[in-house]
Structure formats: structure tokens, C-alpha cells
Amino acid sequence: MEVLMPLPGLERLFDVCLRLNLSVKTLPPAREPLRAGCSLEGLPFDPVLADVYARLGYAAFATELMGIGWTLDRSDEQIHELEENNRWWRENWWEDLGESVIVFGGDIYTYATVPSLADALGRQPVIEVDTYEPDAHVMPVASNVDRFFDSYSRYLEALVADPHYRQTGEKDLFFPWHTTEILARDERLVELMRAGRFDALMKNADDSTRRWAARVMGR
């Protein structure tokens, strides 16, 4: 039997949603899920993402919070959303991004790993991509997929604890714009940002995004 790596960030996300009474929906994994290093549109599949899909064929978190919930693209015997989305992204966005990425979920915005920035263990950092602008707008959000789940769970805690949200139900905090302190705890993410490893992907960043990035880097 294959031994899966621990995913404390994913476990924390499940626990936070349960504790805060936020919705969680999951489906079982495919009988033959994508494995670490296998080719997806010519790219090596991220090992952390592979272990996520070994556990889950699909997941949706806090989707009752419109514009804030997050879903994992489905991949099982019935639906191949993960594979189809990545084929579409290769054909429509890789050239504009200037980088090959593996998309794996999102809500309003898309989240993707960046294979070219993998660490020594093959773990790929995560970016958020906004394609609603004429040019793709990219923000680095985690050093790996499980760290993304951890940061997102801490964002949900901050949102639910926000006095304005508790009084009105209106959302003034958004991920990743209002999570610079949370993201700054991700040491490898900060290291990559300071080294300029995301600069090519962030070529369309506006002044507000550059100020956001500076806060994450502690500048």
C-alpha cells in the first residue's frame, strides 16, 4: 500500500471548517489518481497535489461565503475537470503568463502550481491567477500546496473573527489581499519572492500588488 505524506495544512482546513460551521463537501479519489511526477500537459505533477488527489477526487470549502469559498478541481472516473482545465490553460494562458503552470482549483480566481520553481523535493509553489483583467494578474500565495491550505484556513479564522463580519455578515477581508501577515510566515515563499523568482509571472502587477508583495516580504 502506498504511504501518503502528512498534509497538516489540509487537515487543519477541514478542522477549521468544522469548528467554524463552514461547509465542506468531498468526493472519493479516483481508483488510479495522478501520481507524483507523472506528466500533466507535459509538466511533472506536484507531489503534494498528488497526495491530495490520492485522498480526494474533489473538495469544496466554505462555498456559502460567496467569492471566498474554494474548490479543488474534480478528477475521478466520472469527471476529469483537472485534466480538462489544464489542457485549456495550456492552450489559452501559458503564452500570456510566460510560464507553464498546473491549475488545481479556485473560485473566482484560479490557483496553480509552478513546476519550474519546485524545491529539492519537487514541491511546487502556488500562485493565484486573476484572468478577469486584459492581462493575467498573478500573486504568489504559498511555497507548496499544503502550505496554501494552511494559510487559507487561517484566513477563514480571521474572517469569521472580524468584528465587521460578525456584526453584518459583510466580508471586508479577502484572500490573499488581507493575509500578508499570514503569508509572511511561509519562509520559503518569502525567500522566493525576495529572490525575484516570481517577477516574470508578476510582470503585469500594478502598484497596489507590488505594495502587497512588499508587505509579505517585510519591506
C-alpha positions in Angstrom: 0.0 0.0 0.0 1.3 3.4 -0.9 2.3 5.6 2.0 1.0 9.1 1.8 2.8 12.2 3.1 1.3 14.0 6.1 -0.8 17.0 5.0 -1.2 19.1 8.2 -2.5 22.1 6.2 -5.3 20.2 4.6 -6.2 18.6 7.9 -6.2 22.0 9.5 -8.5 23.3 6.8 -11.0 20.5 7.5 -10.8 21.1 11.2 -11.3 24.9 10.9 -14.3 24.5 8.7 -15.9 22.0 11.1 -15.2 24.3 14.1 -16.5 27.4 12.4 -19.5 25.6 11.0 -18.4 26.3 7.4 -19.4 23.9 4.7 -17.2 21.1 3.4 -18.1 18.7 0.5 -15.8 15.9 -0.7 -15.8 13.0 -3.1 -13.7 9.9 -3.0 -10.5 9.7 -5.1 -10.1 8.1 -8.5 -9.2 4.4 -8.5 -6.0 5.4 -10.3 -5.2 9.1 -9.3 -2.4 11.0 -10.9 0.9 10.2 -9.2 3.8 12.5 -8.3 5.9 13.3 -11.3 3.6 11.9 -13.9 3.0 14.1 -16.9 0.1 16.5 -17.0 0.1 18.6 -20.2 3.9 17.8 -20.4 4.6 19.0 -16.8 5.6 17.0 -13.7 2.6 16.6 -11.4 3.3 18.1 -8.0 3.9 15.5 -5.2 1.8 17.4 -2.7 -1.0 17.7 -5.1 -0.7 14.0 -5.9 -1.2 13.1 -2.3 -4.2 15.4 -2.1 -5.8 13.6 -5.1 -4.9 10.2 -3.5 -7.2 11.3 -0.7 -9.9 13.3 -2.6 -11.4 13.3 -6.0 -13.0 16.7 -5.3 -13.4 19.1 -2.4 -15.3 22.3 -1.7 -14.7 24.5 1.3 -16.8 27.4 2.7 -18.7 27.8 -0.6 -21.6 29.5 1.2 -19.2 32.5 1.5 -19.7 33.9 -2.0 -16.4 34.9 -3.6 -14.4 33.4 -0.7 -15.0 29.7 -0.8 -12.6 27.4 -2.5 -12.9 24.2 -4.6 -10.5 21.5 -5.7 -10.9 20.6 -9.4 -12.6 17.2 -9.7 -10.7 14.2 -11.0 -12.2 10.8 -10.9 -13.7 8.1 -13.2 -16.7 10.2 -14.0 -15.3 13.7 -14.4 -11.9 14.8 -15.5 -12.1 18.5 -14.7 -8.5 18.7 -13.5 -7.1 17.3 -16.8 -9.5 19.3 -19.0 -8.8 22.6 -17.2 -5.1 22.1 -17.6 -5.4 21.4 -21.3 -7.5 24.6 -21.7 -4.9 26.7 -19.7 -2.1 25.3 -21.8 -3.9 26.4 -25.0 -5.1 29.8 -23.7 -2.9 31.2 -21.0 0.6 29.7 -20.9 1.8 32.1 -23.5 0.4 35.1 -21.8 1.7 34.0 -18.4 5.1 33.3 -19.9 5.3 30.3 -17.6 3.9 26.7 -17.6 1.6 26.1 -14.7 -0.7 23.3 -13.3 -4.1 24.7 -12.3 -5.9 22.8 -9.5 -8.8 24.8 -8.1 -10.2 28.1 -7.0 -13.4 30.1 -7.1 -13.5 33.5 -8.7 -9.7 33.2 -9.3 -7.6 30.2 -10.3 -4.9 28.6 -8.2 -1.9 26.9 -9.8 1.4 25.4 -9.1 4.6 26.5 -10.8 6.7 23.4 -11.7 9.8 25.4 -12.7 10.1 26.7 -9.1 9.9 23.3 -7.4 12.2 22.7 -4.4 14.6 19.8 -3.9 11.7 17.5 -3.0 9.7 18.5 -6.1 7.2 20.6 -4.2 5.9 23.4 -6.3 4.9 26.9 -5.1 1.3 28.1 -5.5 0.1 31.3 -7.3 -3.3 32.9 -7.6 -4.2 34.0 -11.2 -6.8 36.6 -12.0 -7.8 36.4 -15.6 -10.6 39.0 -15.4 -8.1 41.7 -16.4 -6.9 42.1 -20.1 -3.6 40.6 -18.9 -3.3 37.8 -16.3 -2.6 39.2 -12.8 -0.5 36.9 -10.6 0.0 36.8 -6.8 2.3 34.2 -5.1 0.5 32.7 -2.2 2.3 29.6 -0.8 5.5 27.7 -1.0 3.6 24.5 -1.6 0.0 23.2 -1.9 -0.3 22.1 1.7 1.0 25.4 3.0 -1.6 27.1 0.8 -4.3 25.1 2.7 -2.8 26.1 6.0 -2.8 29.8 5.1 -6.3 29.7 3.7 -7.6 28.0 6.9 -6.0 30.9 8.9 -7.7 33.4 6.6 -11.1 31.8 7.3 -10.4 32.1 11.0 -9.5 35.8 10.7 -12.6 36.4 8.5 -15.0 34.8 11.0 -13.4 36.7 13.9 -13.6 40.0 12.1 -16.0 42.3 14.1 -17.5 43.8 11.0 -18.2 40.4 9.5 -19.7 39.2 12.9 -22.0 42.2 13.1 -23.1 42.5 9.5 -22.1 39.3 7.6 -20.4 41.5 5.1 -16.9 40.5 4.0 -14.1 43.1 4.2 -11.2 40.6 4.3 -10.2 38.8 1.2 -7.5 36.2 0.4 -4.7 36.9 -0.3 -5.0 40.7 -0.2 -5.6 40.9 3.6 -3.4 38.0 4.6 0.1 39.5 4.3 0.9 38.6 7.9 -0.2 35.0 7.4 1.7 34.6 4.1 4.8 36.2 5.7 5.1 33.1 8.0 5.8 31.0 4.9 9.6 31.3 4.9 10.2 29.7 1.6 7.6 31.8 -0.1 9.2 34.9 1.2 12.6 33.6 0.2 11.4 33.0 -3.4 9.8 36.4 -3.6 12.8 38.2 -2.3 15.0 36.4 -4.8 12.7 37.6 -7.6 11.6 34.1 -8.7 8.1 35.3 -9.3 9.0 38.5 -11.1 8.3 37.2 -14.6 4.9 35.9 -13.6 4.1 39.2 -11.9 5.1 41.4 -14.9 1.5 42.8 -15.0 1.4 43.7 -11.3 0.0 47.1 -10.6 1.3 49.4 -7.8 -1.1 48.0 -5.2 0.0 44.5 -5.9 3.7 45.5 -5.6 2.9 47.2 -2.3 1.1 44.0 -1.2 4.2 41.9 -2.1 6.5 44.2 -0.3 4.4 43.7 2.9 4.6 40.0 2.5 8.4 40.3 2.2 8.6 42.6 5.2 9.8 45.6 3.2 
